[in-house]
Amino acid sequence: MARLRLRTRVQSEEFTYPGTGEVVSLPTYRLFIGLHFVPPTARRDWKPTDRIDQMRRFDAVVDTGAMLTNIPYDVWEPFASEIEWPATIPAQNIVQVAGTSLTYQLGRVMLAAIDNENRWMEPAWTVARCWHFCENALPPLLGLTSPFFMNHRRLRHARSTEKDANEKLPEWWLEDPSWWS
């Protein structure tokens, strides 16, 4: 079974209660996965091997509530020639996010999932919003329709294996029981 460890980060976010105006700081937990741009000409048995591969790697938030994968301009732009741009879809689309208009182009990218212990899952084509350049771009995000959440793959968590488990976050894994790495 292929099994990748996801990273957990805790961020403090402030929320304001309507009516009272009271500001409360709450922890927000985010799961991150390492992704890797794979050239579309790569063979089916591709695996990461050298330094050049590290230039193609980026971290993305795992968001099972998002329908599409989102990739910022500075992440996808060096590999634009490796992205399939559908001719039937306009080159520029606009979406409203938190009161800001963001433009993007839909593209099909070949991505592999990788963790910090050099475990990986085979590359798969994924449809992604490729954001146009923007000063406050959204972070990379792996969406629900990504192949990394299909075909019997699942997200699992377990208690931390750290010495003081009460103080540590649970460990999260992306598992694929049908594929060996």
C-alpha positions, 0 to 999 in steps of 0.5 A, spaced: 500 500 500 502 506 498 502 511 504 504 518 504 504 523 510 501 529 510 503 535 514 499 539 519 499 546 520 496 550 525 494 557 524 490 562 528 485 566 525 481 572 528 473 572 527 469 577 529 462 576 532 456 579 528 452 584 533 457 584 539 464 586 535 468 581 539 474 579 536 476 571 538 482 568 535 481 561 533 486 555 531 485 553 524 488 546 522 490 545 515 493 539 511 498 540 506 501 535 501 507 535 497 505 535 489 510 535 483 509 537 476 510 531 471 512 532 464 506 529 460 511 525 456 514 522 462 513 514 462 508 511 466 513 508 471 515 515 473 518 517 479 522 522 482 530 522 482 534 528 481 535 535 483 531 538 477 525 534 480 525 538 487 524 545 482 518 542 480 515 540 487 510 545 491 506 544 497 498 545 497 493 545 502 488 539 502 481 541 501 476 536 500 471 541 500 474 545 493 471 542 487 478 544 483 485 544 484 488 551 484 495 553 482 498 560 483 501 563 477 508 563 480 508 555 481 505 553 474 508 559 469 515 555 469 511 549 466 506 552 462 508 549 456 507 542 459 500 544 461 494 542 456 490 548 455 483 546 452 481 550 446 474 550 447 474 554 454 476 561 454 483 563 456 480 568 461 475 566 467 473 570 473 471 568 480 469 572 486 473 570 492 472 574 499 470 580 495 476 580 490 475 578 483 481 573 480 482 571 473 484 564 471 485 559 466 483 552 466 488 547 465 490 540 465 496 538 469 500 532 470 501 531 478 504 526 482 504 526 490 510 526 494 512 526 502 518 529 505 520 521 506 521 520 499 514 516 498 510 518 492 504 516 488 504 515 481 502 521 477 495 523 474 492 528 470 488 533 474 484 539 472 486 546 475 485 553 476 491 556 474 491 563 477 493 569 473 498 573 476 496 577 482 499 580 488 495 577 493 494 570 490 491 564 493 495 558 496 496 552 492 490 547 493 488 540 492 481 539 490 476 534 491 476 532 484 483 531 484 485 523 482 489 523 489 482 522 492 479 517 487 479 510 486 479 507 493 484 512 496 483 515 502 485 520 508 486 517 514 489 520 521 492 516 527 494 519 534 501 522 534 507 517 535 510 523 539 512 522 546 507 527 549 501 525 544 496 529 548 500 535 546 501 533 538 496 534 532 494 527 529 498 524 524 494 524 517 496 520 511 493 519 504 493 511 503 492 508 496 491 500 498 491 498 490 498 501 489 505 499 491 511 505 491 
